[in-house]
Amino acid sequence: MIDLHTHSFFSDGSLIPSELVFRAKNKGYEAIAITDHVDMSNLSFVIPHIVKVSSILTLEYKIEVLPGAELTYVPPNLISRVAEECRALGAKIILVHGETTVESVPPGTNRAALSSMIDILSHPGKISSEEVDLAKEKNVLLEITSRKGHSLTNQHVGSLAKKRGAKLIFNTDTHEPEDLITEQQALEVVNKAGMAKEDMELMLENARSLIGKALKGA
C-alpha cells in the first residue's frame, strides 16, 4: 500500500507524525507522504517540521516517508507561487485540494492547480473533461480516494481520466487512525467506483513513479 495524502496534527489530523507513520507501517504500507493543509499563513512553519521528521522516520521505521503539503483554499491566482514556496521549503509531494461536491473551495481551483507545478489534484469531484485533458498534458495525477464524502465522485473522476488518458492515483486522505486501510480495502473502494484490480495496480505504479521522481529531485 502506498498513500501520498495524509494529515497529522500539524493541520487537522489527530496523530503526531511518528504515530501516523508507525500505524501505516503496521498496516503494511511501503510508503507514505505527510501532506498537511497549508496556505500562505503556515507553510513556513509546517513544512520544515515535516521535512525533519520524515527523514528520521524513514530510517527508524524502514518505510519511505515523504514530506509534502496540500494547498487548501488558496486563492487560485496564488496557487502557483505558493506551490513553488512549498517546494523550496522541502516538500516532495505537492497536492492541491480540488473542487469537490462536499466542500466549496474557490471556483477555478482545479484549473489553476493543474496549470501549476504540482503532483496531485486531490479528490477533484467537479473536474471537467477539459481539466482532465490539462491534467494529462501537465502529468498531474488525479486522485481516487477512500475519504468519506469525497469518494462519492470517484466514478466520475475515474471514468473521465480513463477515457481521456489522464493518470490516476489512490490515496486515503487520512485524518484519523481508522482512515488508514489495507491494499485489499483500497481495492474494494476502486471496485465500487467501477474500476478493476488492474486499475489499482496502475495507480500503484503511478505512485511509485512519483516517489522515484520526488526522491531523485532530493
N, C-alpha and C positions, 0 to 999 in steps of 0.2 A: 504494500500500500504506500502510495505517495500522496502527500497532501500539502499543497502550496498556498493554502489560505486558512490561517488560524489566528486566533486572538488571545492575548494574555491580559493580565490585569493592568498592563500599560495602556490599554484602551478600555474596552467593555467586556473582556473575558474575565473569568473567575479565578484562573490559575496563574501562579507565577511561572515564568518560562521553564524553570527546572522541572516542575511537576508536569507541565504540559508535555514536555519532551519525553520525560520518563514514562508517562502514561501512553504516549504514542509508541514508544519503543516496545512496551508490553503488549500493544495491540498488533505488533508485527510490522510496524512502519519501517521502511528503509530510508525515507527522507521526509522532512517536514520543513515548512517555512513559517516563521512567525511574522505575521503581516498586520500589525496593529493599525487601527484607524489613525490617520494623520491629516492635518491641514497645515496652514501657514503658522498656526499658533504653537504647535507641539512637536513638529518633526525634528527640530534640532535637539530636543530632549529625548524623545522616544528612540529614534533610530540608533544613536551611538550606544545606548544601553543594550539594545537587541543585538547589535553587532558584537559587542563584547561577550555577552553570554552565549551567543550562538557558537562561537569558536571553542569556548570552554566545553559546552555540552556535546559538541561533535566528538571531541576527544574522549570525554569521560563516559558517555553512553553508547559510543560506537554506532551512531546514527547521524546521517548527514542533516545538519541543521543550518538553514539559510536565513539570514536576516532579510526582512522585507518590509513593505509598507502597503497599506490600502488607502489610497487617496479617497476621502469620503466627504461628499457635499462641498467639494472645492469648486468655486465658480469656473465654468467651462473655459473661459479665456485665460485662466491661471493654471490649468492642469499641466500643460507642457512645462512651464517653468518650475512648478512645484515638483514634478516628476524628476526633473534634472537635479534639483536640490537634494531629493531623497537619494538619488544615485550617487551624488558626490559625497554624501554622508556615509555611504557604505551599504545601502540597501541593494541586495542582489536580485530580488524579485519585486517588481512594481505592479500592483493591481490598482484598478480604479473601480469604485463602487458604481456599477452600471445602473441604467434606468430600469427599474423593476416595477412590477404591478403591485407590490405590497409596501413600498416606501417611495415617497416622492422626492427624488433628487432633482437638481436644476435641469430643465429641458436643454438638450444639446450636449449633455454629459457624454453620452455614448460616442458621438461623432468627434468631440474634442479629444476624448481619451484615445480613440483609435487613430487620431492624427498625431499623437504624441509618442515619445519613446517609452512605451510601457510593454509589459509582458502578457498580462491577463486582464480581460474585461470581466469582472465578476458578476455573476447572476444577471445578465443583461436581458431581462424578460421582455422588454419592449423593443428589442432590436428589430430593425427593418432589413429588407433584402439588400438595400444599398449599403447599409452599415456592415452587413456580413461580408459583402464584397470588399469593403475597405479593410476589414479585419484580415481577409485573405491577402490583400495587397501588402499590408504592413506586417504580416506574420504575427499578429496578436492572437493569442489563444482565447477562445470563448468558453466560459465556464458552465459545466453541468454540475449541479450542486445537490447535496443531501440536506441542505438547510431548509427547515420548515418554512412554508410560505414561498420562498424563492424557488423551491423545487417544482412548484406548480407550473412553471413555464419551461421546464426542461425540454419537453417535447417540441415546443415551438423553436427554441434555440437549436436543439439537436437536428431537427429536420431541415431547418434553413441552412445550417452550416454544412451538413452532408450534401444537400442539393447543390450548393454553390461552391463547395470545395474549401471551406474555411476549416481551420483546425480547432479541435475541442480539447478540453482538459477537465478531469474530475477533481473536485475539492469538496471539503465539508463545511467550510466557514465556521469552524469550531469556536464556541464561546464557553461551553460547559464541558465537564468530563465526559458526559454521556453522548456528546456530539461526535467524539472520535469513534470511527467504525472500522470494521474489518473489510478486506477486499471483497468478501462474499456479500456483505451488506451493501457495499458500493455497487456491486453487480445488480443487486435487486433494484436499486434506485434507477440504474441505467435501463434495465429491462422495463420498468414501469414507464419510462419515457419513450418506449418504443424502439429501443436500440438493443444490440446483442452483445455477447461476450467479446466478439471481435472489435466492436467499437470501444469497449472498456480497455482492451489490450492496446489499441491505438492511442487512446488517451494517456495511458501509462507511458507509452513510447514518447509521446509529445512532452510529457512531464520530465522524463529522463533527459531528453534533448535540451529542454530549457535549463535544467540543472547543470548539464555539461557546459552550456554556453555561459551560464552565470559564474561557474567556478573558473572557467577559462579566463574570464574577464577580471578575476580577483587580483 
